[in-house]
Amino acid sequence: MTGYYDIVLGLIPVALLGISAALTLVGLSLTAAIPIGAFVAMGVIGHAMFVNAPADVSDEAQSARPPLNAD
């Protein structure tokens, strides 16, 4: 099953390369298009790190679950 962080890992190169290529095709210079694509990729990374950050399960939630059985 594809999770949020799998999608983020896929979006980073898509944002960098795709936006840079699209901006180059519409006439923006490559030296201007690459930083814009990198800024968008940086925004995706920042969203994954700070807005939708992975959270550790608290001790109370861990004790509420029964232990896993390997059998």
N, C-alpha and C positions, 0 to 999 in steps of 0.2 A: 504494500500500500504506500502510495506516495504521500509524504507528509509535507508540512510547510517548509521545513529546512531543506528538503530535497528540491523543492521548487525554487527556493532562494539560490541554491547552488547552481541550478540551471539558468536562472535569470541573470546571474552576474556576467558570464561571457556573452549572453544574448544582448544584454543592455550595452555592454562595452562595444562589441563588434557591430551589432545591428544598428544601434543609433548612430555610431560613427559612420557606418557605410551609408545609411539613409541620408544623413546630413551632407555627406560628400556628394551623393548623387543629385541632391537638389542645388548644389553649387557652392556650398560652404567649403572653405579650404580644409585640408586634412589636419593642419596644425590647430585649427579651431574646433574641428569636429571631434577629435580624440579626447580633449579635455572635457567636453560636454558629455560624451558617452561615459567617461570615467566618473564624472560627477554623479550621473544617474546610477551607475553601478555602486558607487559609494553610498548613495542614498538607500539602495536595496540592502546593502550590508548593515548600514546603521539602523534600518528598520528592524532587521532580524536580531540585532544585538540589544537595542535599547527599547524599542516599542513593544515588540513581541518576543521578549527575551525568554529563553528556556528557564523554567523555575524548578528548583529542587523540591521534592515532596517533603512536606513537614513530618516531624516525628509522630505527631498525632495521626496523620493520615496513614503512615506506614504501620503503626500498631493496630489500626482498624482492619487492615487486610490480613487474611490468614496467610501463613507462610506457604511458599510455593513447594509443591511436591514433585520430585523428579520422576516418580513412578508413573 
